[in-house]
Amino acid sequence: MSSPLRRRIGQLVIAGFGGASIPRELRSLAGDAGLGGVILFGRNIESPEQVAEVALAAHALPGELPPWVSVDQEGGRVARLGAPFTRWPPMRALGRGDPALAARFGRALACELRAVGVTLDYAPVLDVDTNPDNPVIGDRALSAEAGHVAGLGAAVVDALQAGGVAACGKHFPGHGDTDADSHAELPVVSHAADRLRAVELQPFRAAAAAGVATIMTAHVLYPALDDHLPATLSPRILGLLRDELAFDGLLLSDDLEMKAIAGRYAVQEAAVRAVAAGCDMLLLCGADADRQAAAIEALIHAVEQERLPRARVEEALARQERVKARFLAGARAWRPPPSAELRALVGREEHAAIAAEMEKSL
């Protein structure tokens, strides 16, 4: 592979890590091949000031494009940033509200994330909560009615992105009607294609129309759309997002180390398959830098061996350049605010009032 592409191909990976600072191994990986971004978990978080320092270090990682600093901050049981950040209720609370409340929530959420340098939030969940036995979605979803999810989800996307944080609609094409958790096994959604288009796809169509920056795939099998491959690895399903829903933002895989994928494919093979299928970025959420480096090497070798078309990689890199120009133009120059100012931005009273208003709807 030509050295310019080799030095950029790490842009396809968003990596997890252990500890409260960016480890040397990730710095080295970014220096060798670039890095698309980092993802923060509870294991990485000690205080708002420390998160801001991690973000500052991430923004400074070598590479032609600044990396994303990303987090799952949905509210409810999926919220990596705990107190003193605002403790948001689960998104089901918005499902009984209105778009104006959803927009106020999105603006407040963006304010707190930007204060600590987070630039990509894996929210909102756009799954429709149609299965009460779903072990992984439930109250993370906005509503059991597709139209409500579509309208409220678009409102959150608009507000979050107006506040300077890229949003991520998940999990395409819909994880709401599963009875298994893709962290542990491969779920199956057996609805006919017409039902999927009418219900599951409706919120993603609305988010695409609202200009959502990123969409995350589901590690779920949909036999009516592809009877062999889960969505993350299916060119047919991911092509539907581009062709039918007219989405031209960044398409992210869910974590390739989840058992729905990792139980069937080595991470290296899954990485190649996911990019070939249409993913522009890959989440590798574990803390094993050697595994992340191996996935990047697998992508390099797949291009060299012509198993992964160079044009597909260039397409993914071009999308990243376009979306990052929209949200990360000033990332290299960003500096954390002083501690007193930072503490005045996170967990502020007006945000707590929004959370309390949402809570009343539960």
C-alpha positions as CSV (number, residue, x, y, z in Angstrom):
1,M,0.0,0.0,0.0
2,S,1.2,3.5,-0.8
3,S,2.6,5.2,2.4
4,P,0.0,8.1,2.3
5,L,-2.9,5.7,2.5
6,R,-1.1,3.6,5.1
7,R,-0.6,6.7,7.3
8,R,-4.4,7.5,7.0
9,I,-6.1,4.1,7.4
10,G,-6.2,4.2,11.2
11,Q,-8.8,7.0,10.6
12,L,-11.2,4.1,10.2
13,V,-10.9,3.1,13.9
14,I,-12.3,4.6,17.0
15,A,-10.4,3.0,19.9
16,G,-11.1,2.3,23.6
17,F,-8.4,2.3,26.2
18,G,-7.8,1.7,29.9
19,G,-7.0,4.2,32.6
20,A,-7.5,7.9,33.0
21,S,-5.1,9.2,30.3
22,I,-4.3,8.4,26.7
23,P,-1.8,5.5,26.8
24,R,1.5,5.4,24.9
25,E,0.3,2.6,22.7
26,L,-2.5,4.7,21.2
27,R,-0.2,7.6,20.7
28,S,2.1,5.3,18.8
29,L,-0.8,3.9,16.7
30,A,-1.9,7.4,15.8
31,G,1.6,8.3,14.8
32,D,1.9,5.2,12.5
33,A,-1.5,5.1,10.9
34,G,-3.7,7.9,12.2
35,L,-6.6,7.3,14.5
36,G,-10.3,8.1,13.9
37,G,-11.0,8.8,17.5
38,V,-11.2,7.5,21.0
39,I,-14.2,6.4,23.1
40,L,-14.6,7.1,26.8
41,F,-16.1,4.6,29.3
42,G,-16.5,4.8,33.1
43,R,-13.1,3.3,33.4
44,N,-11.6,6.4,31.8
45,I,-13.5,9.0,33.9
46,E,-12.6,10.6,37.2
47,S,-13.7,14.2,37.1
48,P,-14.8,16.9,34.6
49,E,-11.3,18.4,34.7
50,Q,-9.7,15.0,34.0
51,V,-12.1,14.3,31.1
52,A,-11.2,17.7,29.6
53,E,-7.4,16.8,29.9
54,V,-8.0,13.5,28.2
55,A,-9.9,15.3,25.4
56,L,-7.1,17.8,25.1
57,A,-4.6,15.0,24.7
58,A,-6.8,13.2,22.2
59,H,-7.2,16.3,20.1
60,A,-3.4,16.6,19.9
61,L,-2.8,13.0,18.7
62,P,-0.8,12.9,15.4
63,G,-2.6,12.6,12.1
64,E,-3.9,14.8,9.3
65,L,-7.4,14.9,10.9
66,P,-8.2,15.5,14.6
67,P,-9.7,12.4,16.2
68,W,-13.2,12.3,17.6
69,V,-13.6,12.3,21.4
70,S,-16.7,10.2,21.8
71,V,-18.9,8.8,24.6
72,D,-22.2,7.0,25.2
73,Q,-24.1,9.7,27.0
74,E,-27.8,8.8,26.4
75,G,-29.3,9.2,29.9
76,G,-30.7,6.6,32.2
77,R,-28.6,3.4,32.4
78,V,-26.3,4.4,29.5
79,A,-24.5,7.5,30.8
80,R,-20.8,7.3,31.2
81,L,-20.5,10.8,32.7
82,G,-22.0,10.7,36.1
83,A,-22.3,13.4,38.8
84,P,-21.3,16.3,38.8
85,F,-22.6,16.1,35.2
86,T,-26.4,16.3,35.0
87,R,-28.0,12.9,35.7
88,W,-30.4,12.6,32.8
89,P,-33.5,10.3,33.0
90,P,-33.8,7.5,30.4
91,M,-34.9,8.7,26.9
92,R,-38.3,7.1,27.5
93,A,-39.1,10.3,29.5
94,L,-38.9,12.3,26.3
95,G,-41.4,10.0,24.6
96,R,-44.2,11.4,26.7
97,G,-43.0,15.0,26.2
98,D,-42.8,17.1,23.1
99,P,-40.1,18.2,20.6
100,A,-39.5,21.4,22.4
101,L,-38.5,19.5,25.6
102,A,-36.3,17.2,23.4
103,A,-34.6,20.2,21.9
104,R,-33.9,21.7,25.4
105,F,-32.4,18.4,26.5
106,G,-30.2,18.3,23.4
107,R,-28.9,21.8,23.9
108,A,-28.1,21.2,27.5
109,L,-26.4,17.9,26.8
110,A,-24.3,19.5,24.1
111,C,-23.3,22.3,26.5
112,E,-21.9,19.8,29.0
113,L,-20.2,17.6,26.5
114,R,-18.5,20.6,24.7
115,A,-17.3,21.9,28.0
116,V,-15.1,18.9,28.5
117,G,-14.1,18.5,24.8
118,V,-16.4,15.6,23.8
119,T,-17.2,16.0,20.1
120,L,-19.3,12.9,19.3
121,D,-22.1,11.5,21.4
122,Y,-23.6,8.1,20.5
123,A,-27.1,9.3,20.9
124,P,-30.0,9.4,20.3
125,V,-31.2,5.8,20.3
126,L,-33.6,5.6,17.3
127,D,-34.8,2.0,18.0
128,V,-38.6,1.7,18.4
129,D,-39.5,0.0,21.7
130,T,-42.0,-2.5,20.3
131,N,-40.8,-5.6,22.4
132,P,-41.4,-5.4,26.2
133,D,-39.0,-8.4,26.5
134,N,-36.1,-6.6,24.9
135,P,-33.1,-7.0,27.3
136,V,-31.0,-4.2,26.0
137,I,-33.1,-1.4,24.6
138,G,-36.3,-0.8,26.6
139,D,-36.3,2.6,28.3
140,R,-33.3,3.7,26.2
141,A,-35.8,4.1,23.3
142,L,-37.8,7.3,23.0
143,S,-41.1,5.6,22.3
144,A,-43.0,2.5,21.2
145,E,-44.4,4.5,18.3
146,A,-42.3,5.0,15.3
147,G,-43.6,8.5,14.4
148,H,-42.8,9.7,18.0
149,V,-39.3,8.3,17.8
150,A,-38.8,9.9,14.4
151,G,-39.9,13.4,15.5
152,L,-38.3,13.4,18.9
153,G,-35.1,11.9,17.6
154,A,-34.8,14.5,14.9
155,A,-35.3,17.2,17.5
156,V,-32.5,15.8,19.7
157,V,-30.2,15.5,16.6
158,D,-30.9,19.1,15.6
159,A,-30.2,20.5,19.1
160,L,-27.2,18.4,19.9
161,Q,-25.5,19.3,16.6
162,A,-26.5,23.0,16.8
163,G,-24.5,22.9,20.1
164,G,-21.4,21.6,18.3
165,V,-21.5,17.9,19.1
166,A,-22.0,15.3,16.4
167,A,-25.0,13.1,17.0
168,C,-25.2,9.3,16.3
169,G,-28.5,7.6,15.5
170,K,-28.5,4.0,16.6
171,H,-28.8,1.0,16.0
172,F,-29.6,0.8,12.2
173,P,-31.8,-0.7,11.0
174,G,-33.5,-1.2,14.4
175,H,-32.7,-3.1,17.6
176,G,-36.1,-2.4,19.3
177,D,-37.8,-5.7,18.6
178,T,-35.1,-8.1,19.7
179,D,-35.3,-10.6,22.6
180,A,-31.5,-11.1,22.8
181,D,-28.6,-8.8,23.6
182,S,-26.0,-8.4,20.9
183,H,-23.3,-7.9,23.5
184,A,-23.8,-11.6,24.2
185,E,-25.3,-13.2,21.1
186,L,-26.6,-12.5,17.6
187,P,-30.3,-11.3,17.8
188,V,-32.7,-11.9,14.9
189,V,-35.6,-9.6,13.8
190,S,-37.9,-11.6,11.6
191,H,-40.3,-9.0,10.4
192,A,-41.1,-8.6,6.7
193,A,-39.4,-5.9,4.7
194,D,-42.6,-3.8,4.4
195,R,-42.9,-3.8,8.2
196,L,-39.3,-2.8,8.7
197,R,-39.6,0.1,6.3
198,A,-42.8,1.3,7.9
199,V,-41.6,1.0,11.6
200,E,-38.0,0.4,12.2
201,L,-36.6,2.5,9.4
202,Q,-38.9,5.5,9.9
203,P,-36.7,7.2,12.7
204,F,-33.5,6.7,10.7
205,R,-35.1,8.3,7.6
206,A,-36.1,11.3,9.7
207,A,-32.6,11.5,11.2
208,A,-31.0,11.4,7.8
209,A,-33.3,14.2,6.6
210,A,-32.3,16.2,9.8
211,G,-28.6,15.9,8.8
212,V,-27.4,13.5,11.5
213,A,-23.7,13.3,11.4
214,T,-23.3,9.6,12.1
215,I,-25.4,6.5,12.2
216,M,-24.4,3.3,14.1
217,T,-25.1,-0.2,12.8
218,A,-26.8,-3.0,14.7
219,H,-25.2,-6.4,15.1
220,V,-28.6,-8.0,14.3
221,L,-29.8,-10.4,11.6
222,Y,-32.8,-9.3,9.5
223,P,-33.6,-12.3,7.2
224,A,-36.1,-10.3,5.1
225,L,-33.2,-8.0,4.1
226,D,-30.3,-10.3,4.3
227,D,-30.7,-13.9,5.4
228,H,-27.0,-14.5,5.9
229,L,-25.2,-11.5,7.3
230,P,-25.9,-9.2,10.3
231,A,-26.5,-5.6,9.4
232,T,-23.0,-4.5,10.3
233,L,-21.5,-6.8,7.7
234,S,-24.2,-6.6,5.1
235,P,-23.7,-4.6,1.9
236,R,-27.3,-5.0,1.1
237,I,-28.6,-3.6,4.4
238,L,-26.0,-0.8,4.6
239,G,-26.7,0.1,0.9
240,L,-30.3,0.5,1.8
241,L,-29.3,3.3,4.2
242,R,-27.5,5.1,1.5
243,D,-29.8,4.5,-1.4
244,E,-33.3,4.5,0.2
245,L,-32.7,6.8,3.1
246,A,-30.3,9.1,1.4
247,F,-27.9,9.2,4.3
248,D,-24.4,10.5,3.3
249,G,-22.9,11.0,6.8
250,L,-20.5,8.7,8.6
251,L,-21.7,5.1,9.1
252,L,-20.2,3.5,12.2
253,S,-20.1,-0.1,13.3
254,D,-21.2,-0.9,16.8
255,D,-18.4,-2.4,18.8
256,L,-16.8,-5.2,16.8
257,E,-15.7,-6.9,20.1
258,M,-19.4,-7.7,21.0
259,K,-20.2,-11.4,21.0
260,A,-22.7,-11.1,18.2
261,I,-19.8,-10.4,15.9
262,A,-16.7,-11.6,17.8
263,G,-18.3,-14.9,18.5
264,R,-18.3,-15.6,14.7
265,Y,-15.4,-13.6,13.3
266,A,-11.9,-12.6,14.5
267,V,-11.8,-8.9,15.0
268,Q,-9.4,-8.5,12.0
269,E,-11.8,-10.3,9.6
270,A,-14.8,-8.4,11.0
271,A,-13.0,-5.1,10.4
272,V,-12.4,-5.9,6.8
273,R,-15.9,-7.2,6.2
274,A,-17.5,-4.2,7.9
275,V,-15.6,-1.6,5.8
276,A,-16.2,-3.6,2.7
277,A,-20.0,-3.7,3.5
278,G,-20.1,0.1,3.8
279,C,-19.0,1.1,7.3
280,D,-16.8,4.3,7.4
281,M,-15.6,3.8,10.9
282,L,-15.2,0.9,13.3
283,L,-15.7,0.9,17.0
284,L,-13.1,-1.2,18.9
285,C,-14.1,-0.5,22.5
286,G,-11.7,-2.8,24.4
287,A,-8.5,-1.6,25.9
288,D,-6.2,-3.9,23.9
289,A,-4.0,-1.7,21.7
290,D,-2.4,-4.8,20.1
291,R,-5.9,-6.0,18.9
292,Q,-6.6,-2.5,17.5
293,A,-3.3,-2.4,15.7
294,A,-4.0,-5.9,14.3
295,A,-7.3,-4.7,12.9
296,I,-5.6,-1.8,11.2
297,E,-3.0,-4.1,9.8
298,A,-5.7,-6.4,8.5
299,L,-7.3,-3.4,6.6
300,I,-3.9,-2.5,5.1
301,H,-3.3,-6.1,4.0
302,A,-6.8,-6.4,2.6
303,V,-6.3,-3.4,0.4
304,E,-2.9,-4.6,-0.7
305,Q,-4.4,-8.0,-1.6
306,E,-7.4,-6.3,-3.3
307,R,-9.9,-8.0,-1.0
308,L,-10.9,-4.6,0.2
309,P,-11.3,-2.1,-2.7
310,R,-9.1,1.0,-2.3
311,A,-12.0,3.1,-3.7
312,R,-14.2,1.9,-0.7
313,V,-11.5,3.0,1.8
314,E,-11.0,6.4,0.0
315,E,-14.8,6.9,0.1
316,A,-14.8,6.3,3.8
317,L,-11.9,8.7,4.4
318,A,-13.5,11.4,2.2
319,R,-16.7,11.2,4.3
320,Q,-14.7,11.5,7.5
321,E,-12.9,14.5,6.2
322,R,-16.2,16.1,5.2
323,V,-17.9,15.4,8.5
324,K,-14.9,16.3,10.7
325,A,-14.6,19.6,8.8
326,R,-18.1,20.3,10.0
327,F,-17.6,19.5,13.7
328,L,-13.8,19.5,14.4
329,A,-12.6,22.5,12.6
330,G,-11.3,24.1,15.8
331,A,-10.5,20.9,17.7
332,R,-6.7,21.3,17.6
333,A,-7.0,24.8,19.1
334,W,-9.5,23.9,21.8
335,R,-8.4,24.3,25.4
336,P,-10.3,23.3,28.6
337,P,-12.0,26.1,30.4
338,P,-10.7,27.0,33.9
339,S,-12.0,24.6,36.6
340,A,-14.4,27.2,38.1
341,E,-15.9,27.9,34.7
342,L,-16.1,24.2,33.9
343,R,-17.9,23.4,37.1
344,A,-20.4,26.2,36.3
345,L,-21.2,24.5,33.0
346,V,-21.8,20.9,34.0
347,G,-24.7,20.0,36.3
348,R,-26.0,23.5,36.2
349,E,-29.4,24.3,37.8
350,E,-31.2,25.0,34.5
351,H,-30.1,21.5,33.2
352,A,-31.3,19.9,36.4
353,A,-34.6,21.6,35.9
354,I,-34.9,20.1,32.4
355,A,-34.0,16.6,33.8
356,A,-36.7,17.1,36.5
357,E,-39.2,18.0,33.9
358,M,-38.4,14.9,31.9
359,E,-38.6,12.8,35.1
360,K,-42.2,13.8,35.6
361,S,-43.1,12.0,32.4
362,L,-41.9,8.6,33.6
